[in-house]
Amino acid sequence: MTRRSEQLSAELAEYVEAHSSKPDAVLQDLASETAARFGEASGMQIGPDQGFFMTMLARMTGARNAVEVGTFTGYSAICIARGLADGGKLLCCDVSEEWTSLAREYWKRADLDDRIELRLAPAAQTLRALPGGTSFDLAFIDADKTGYVEYWDLIVPMIRQNGLLIVDNTLSHGRVVDAGDTNAAVEGIRRFNDHALSDDRTELVLLPIGDGVTIARKR
């Protein structure tokens, strides 16, 4: 099971997939097992194109220390961890033992469990408890949409100069441009998009990959 970009027609999505590197057996099996075990919730998992994109970003920036807010069943964590430099570490923040128990299985299968640390607690709590001077090269935010502004404000000070923040679902299935849609998650994304754009600590671009991905560089 793959999750195609919502901005592409089915035909174009198939073409893109055919002309991109294929996910390996670990990622394919994880996507399939997530769909089988968690049904509709599996839609929270990023697609293979976004996964490869994040691996490449981590590699190209030489990221060593990374943080992820919202881990689900671990697909994105595998993609990030694979792109980290030798000795790199990824801190994952989530609240679900059920979902992340599957993640742990696949991190071991991918031989990445030694470079991924999972903390089960509200992400804001975990981030606030980090020691002073904590620094990350890369961050990925993909959790509850109403919390995005708070996560951003907690993480940006910890990102090194020229480090990256990757934020998922910033098009909210296209609903961000529907003024009549007052769903809390959509409103949360709108607030975040405006907030991030006005933050002079970063420069950013919102890309139509998947459900919208914002890439920000710390100045």
Protein Blocks (a to p, Z undefined) as FASTA:
>chain_A
ZZddfkbcfklmmmmmmmcccddfklmmmmmmmmmmnommmmmpccfklmmmmmmmmmmn
opabdcdehjknommmmmmmmmpcehiacddddfbfklmmmmmmmmmmnopmmmcccddd
dfklmmmmpcehiacfbdcddddfklmmmmmmmmmmmpcghiacddehklnnolmmmmkl
ccfklmmmmmmmmmmmmmmkbccdddfehjbpaddddZZ
